[in-house]
Amino acid sequence: AELGLAAALRRGPRCPSLAEALEGLQDVERYYRHLYLESKLLLLRVSCDSLADMEALPQSWERILERYKEDVVQDTLLKISLFVDNQRELCCSPGS
């Protein structure tokens, strides 16, 4: 079965459109990119020769993780799951 433009853009009462699902994937990519860059910057700033840097590292790491809670990822995975389930129902339903 082929996914046409109308089906890709159609949003159901419990299902996102393909455009919304793809937008969610972009949000996840942006989320991980920012998390990676901030983590990399933290590690570049830390000096292994500095006891103060090393002692502060766990707290700094926790602050980064607190800022980047995985709600974005979980929400997007739910959208994608609903989209896939809806497309499967459409493809497998009688008369399609």
C-alpha positions in Angstrom: 0.0 0.0 0.0 1.2 3.5 -0.8 0.9 6.5 1.5 -0.6 9.3 -0.6 -0.2 13.0 0.1 -3.7 13.3 1.5 -3.1 10.4 4.0 0.3 11.9 5.0 -1.2 15.2 5.8 -4.4 13.9 7.4 -4.5 14.2 11.2 -6.9 11.9 13.0 -8.4 12.4 16.5 -5.8 10.2 18.0 -3.1 10.2 15.4 -0.6 12.9 14.2 0.0 13.6 10.5 3.2 12.5 8.9 4.3 16.2 8.9 3.8 16.3 12.7 5.7 13.1 13.2 8.6 14.3 11.1 8.6 17.6 13.0 8.8 15.6 16.2 11.8 13.8 14.9 13.5 17.1 14.2 12.8 18.1 17.8 14.4 15.0 19.0 17.5 15.6 16.8 17.7 19.2 18.1 17.3 17.9 21.7 20.2 15.4 21.4 22.4 17.9 19.5 22.0 20.5 22.2 22.6 18.0 24.9 25.7 16.7 23.2 27.1 20.2 22.6 26.5 21.3 26.2 28.1 18.1 27.5 31.1 18.5 25.2 31.5 22.1 26.3 31.5 21.1 29.9 34.1 18.4 29.4 36.3 20.7 27.4 36.2 23.3 30.2 37.2 20.8 32.9 40.8 20.5 33.8 41.9 17.2 35.1 44.6 19.0 37.0 42.1 21.1 39.0 40.6 19.4 42.0 37.8 22.0 42.1 36.8 21.2 38.5 36.8 17.5 39.2 34.7 17.9 42.4 32.2 20.2 40.6 31.8 17.9 37.6 29.1 15.6 39.0 26.9 18.6 40.0 27.5 20.3 36.6 26.6 17.1 34.8 23.4 16.8 36.8 22.4 20.4 36.0 22.7 19.6 32.3 20.7 16.4 32.6 18.0 18.3 34.5 17.7 20.8 31.7 17.3 18.1 29.1 14.6 15.9 30.5 13.4 13.3 28.0 9.8 14.5 27.7 10.5 15.7 24.1 11.8 12.2 23.1 9.0 10.3 24.8 6.3 12.6 23.3 7.8 12.2 19.9 8.1 8.4 20.2 4.4 8.3 21.1 3.4 10.4 18.1 5.5 8.2 15.8 3.9 5.1 17.3 0.4 6.5 16.9 1.2 7.4 13.3 2.6 4.0 12.5 -0.4 2.2 14.1 -2.8 4.4 12.3 -1.1 3.8 8.9 -1.1 0.0 9.6 -4.8 0.1 10.3 -5.5 2.1 7.1 -3.4 -0.3 5.0 -4.9 -3.4 6.6 -8.5 -2.3 6.8 -11.0 -3.8 4.3 -11.5 -1.7 1.2 -8.0 -0.1 1.3 
